[in-house]
Amino acid sequence: MKRPVTTLFWFTCDQRLHDNEALLAAAHGSDSLICVYVHEPWVNGHGLWGYIGAANQRVEFLGQSLTALAESLTEVGQELLELEGHPESTLGTIIEKFSVAKVVRSVQPGSYEQQAWAKLQSQHPNVVFVEHHTRSLFTTDQLPFAIADLPPTFTKFRKQVGKLDTILPIAAPTKLPPPPSALIELSKNMATAKASSSGALPVLGGESNALTRVASYFSSDLPHSYKQVRNSLDGFDNSTKFSFWLANGNLSPRLIINALNRFEQSQGANESSYWIYFELLWREFFHWHALQHGSRLFSFSGVQQRRPLGSYYPERFRKWAAGNTPYPLVNAIMKELLATGYISNRARQISASCLVNELAIDWRYGARWFEQHLIDYDVASNWGNWQYLAGVGADVQAKRHFNLQKQQAQFDPNGRYIKHWCGDHTPLPLDSVDAADWPI
């Protein structure tokens, strides 16, 4: 008699049912399926470098995403088991308790996530471990090069992959194998508290909200003006805002491209609509860049192994993070980040340049601050972009230095943005002590 097959599907940053090849692979040939999400300690507790894990907005958005995912799973005969702890131990317990034969997840670009996966495999050598590409536009089979031979700059990458066909998104399953009967009681005992809604988030998490945004965006004429307005400091429709849902995987990048293609076929293509694809290619580049370089993505000298001049000045960093520097535009940006968990791409570049160049601070502290606060935090894009700006990443330039006065004149000429976020209130000087630690 054939032994029943139990498969564990580890939800990570793929919190959706549509276009989730990994989830379908986990369901195929399985008699029972365990769907798990692991809340790791650093997210809700004490994090790296003395920071408290994720800020409230990011935790709240994640909670909304998981609530929506759990409801969707219920509709197809499944349920979501939420666990707290390190994946190696929490998932290991489930694997042993339910005699799991196979573990499936989506490919994760972060080195920490890769290490956790490798450790789990080493602890359970008799279990089959399988990964699928659900977070990227392309798969390794489509790329015209091995990951180890990834082009060192975005331009070279774009020229090689820009004409590749994107795989069509896969429909969501209408039915999944049931969970083991003993899992229901375990799920009740191990259920985690759901984050309550504060009403302060600019958007709501979850797959249905993501799909609604895609539908509304491409049913408008906004894609035809995207390039002209994408550098605005604010204005909800001045960017697609897809990054919110891409971060947790509520939304598939392939679904976006499919919607974009349909828009261009019916409404016509122009430079702006192409630019949406262009910027998704940037995200794609950093995804493979992170897989290629592993832990060097977090190294002070970066993938270039070029040591920048930054250091750590606690007082300067605190003032930058709180929006209390001598630079009104930077102050406004940082206060918006604290209040909403989001800032525009242009705002990220301006504030990062200030930290690296004007304040001479180790770029990693800025990258970690963004990791803590950005709702749309993506490990590959965030750390890749910070390295890029600091001159230690995938860039031919030694450093990207933004002229803050010029940026203010160009993007906030009337001071409206600065006034709205109270960026011109700087009662204290940048430094209260000199190089010899004497009070100024």
C-alpha positions, 0 to 999 in steps of 0.5 A: 500500500502506498504511503500517504505523501505530506508536503510542507509549503513554506510561504515567504515573500510569495503571499498569494495564490495567483502565479505561484508555481511553487505552491502548485508544485507543492500540491502536485502529488501530495495527499496532504499539504501543510502551508506555513509562514514563519515570523522570525524573531528580528521582525517583532523583536530586537534586530541587527545593530541594536535596532528594533526589528520592523516598524509598525507600518511594515508589521501591520502591512504584513499582518494584513497580507497574511490575513488575506492569504489565510482567507484565500487558502480557506476558500481552496480547502487549506489553512495557514499555520503561522509560527514564531521562531527561527525557520530551522527549528520551527519548520524542523519540528513540523517536518518531524511531527508530520513525517513530511516528505517534501518541502517547497518554497520560492527562491529567496535572494537574501543570503540569510534566507539561503543559509536557513534553507541550506541548514534545514536541508542538512538537518533533514537529509531524507526530505526532498527540498524544492525551490521555484522562481516566483518572485522574478520575471525570468527563471534561470533556464531563460537567462542567457548566462549563468548566475555566476556570470551575471553582467556587472552593471544594469545596462549590460544586463538589460541589453541581454534580457530586455527582449526575452519573453516573460512567462505568462502568469499561472491561474490561482488553484481552485482546490488544494490538498487538505492539511493533516487532520492533526494540524487543525488543533496545532494551528489553534494552539500556535496562532499568532496575534494579528496586527490591528489596522491603524488606518495610517497606511497608504495602502492595504496589504493582501492579494485582492488589493494588489490585483485591484490596484493593477486593474485600476492602474492599467484601466486608466491613462496613467501608464502613458505619463508614468515617466514624466511624473515618476520622480515626483516626491509625492502624489499617489498616482505619480508612481504605480505603487506596485512595490507595496505588494511586490515586497510581500509577494501579494503580486506577481511581477509577471502578472504586471508585465502581462497587464502592461502588454495588454494595455499597450496592445489596446491603448498603444505603447510609448516611452512612459509605458515602456519605462514601467517595464524598464524599472521592473528590469531594475528590480529583476537585476538586483534579484539576480545580483543578490543571488550572485553575491550573497553576503557581500550585499551587506559588506561595507566595501560591497561587491566592488570590494572598494572601501568608502570613506563613511564611518558611524557618527551616532548623533548625525545618524539619529538626526538624519533618521529623525529628520533634524538635519540642516537640510530641509528637504531631507528632513521632510523625506525622513519624517514622511518615512517615519509617518507613513512607511513609504517615500518615493524613489527620488526621495530615497536617492536624495536622503541616501546621498545626504547620509553618505556624502554630506554626513559621511556615515557608513551606508549600511546604517541607512540601508538598515534604517530603510529595511526597518521602516519601508513597507515595500522593503525588498532585500535585493533592491534595498541593499543593491540600491544603497551599494549603488549609491555609495559607490561600492555596488553595481555601478561604474561610478565611484559615488552618486552625489546629489546636489541637495539645493538643486534637488530641492529647486527641481522637485519642491520649488515652492517648498510645499513638500517641505512645509507639509512634513515640517522639514524646515524645523531644525533648531539644533546644529548637526554636531554638538561636539567637535572631533575632540569630543568637546561641546560646540 
